[in-house]
């Protein structure tokens, strides 16, 4: 049994989940902020935030959308840990006739653009993706050079990076960046399980990944789709923290859409408690992650 409480992060909306898949997906800054606040009431100590174009529901990198969401949260809850994404801007779709040329759907932008909102808003945490991999029919690109540039902006802003790990090569890259001083060790890590061509959402994979971490690392894991709640239990059993949310899964149980992110958080909290664990509040989570008090 763990002797410390477990941090639940809620990933509110993401880039991949589509509004046509569920009528409950938050899209506008107001909807996203309200889902963050409700998730906190259900037991989440941290929220992972993407933003969307309010008119179309499509993923967005608009600074003012991020600012709007964060301001709305902070007006009502100053202790909730805010984790902003830096993932958008890394997708490449090659042209069918000339793969050197990008095709529609490509989002690649300079690395500085991907962390512009971090430098300005200065959230508690932001994600830092280490993966270069096939993603559906496309490719996600995070070169060591670009990761280094983003990591410097994040450090200069005084923000803690959450190292998102999609496969073992990502983890080895992150360890090299810790060893050369680009990143501070032992780090805060999140294992992404269930993405096709990445880590499988299995106990064996999770144990393997955990055992590659530097001593003293803080880590969490999440599974996509129907593996979301099994990985909540498995991560807790292996000593990790957990993440749920509509970015990763839209079902509360088979065939039943979650009507809110708070429902997913409440179910994760219940699983942790049923196994004998405790759920961390934001103050406890800030202490564990060495973040400034609210």
Secondary structure as UniProt FT lines:
FT   STRAND          8..11
FT   HELIX           19..21
FT   TURN            23..24
FT   HELIX           29..42
FT   STRAND          46..49
FT   STRAND          51..52
FT   TURN            54..56
FT   STRAND          59..60
FT   HELIX           63..76
FT   STRAND          81..84
FT   TURN            88..89
FT   STRAND          91..92
FT   TURN            99..100
FT   TURN            104..105
FT   HELIX           111..114
FT   HELIX           116..121
FT   STRAND          125..129
FT   STRAND          133..135
FT   TURN            136..137
FT   STRAND          138..140
FT   HELIX           144..156
FT   TURN            157..158
FT   STRAND          160..165
FT   HELIX           168..179
FT   TURN            180..181
FT   STRAND          188..193
FT   TURN            196..197
FT   HELIX           203..210
FT   TURN            211..212
FT   TURN            215..216
FT   STRAND          218..223
FT   HELIX           225..227
FT   HELIX           228..237
FT   TURN            238..239
FT   STRAND          241..244
FT   TURN            246..248
FT   STRAND          251..253
FT   TURN            254..255
FT   STRAND          256..257
FT   HELIX           261..274
FT   TURN            275..276
FT   HELIX           282..289
//
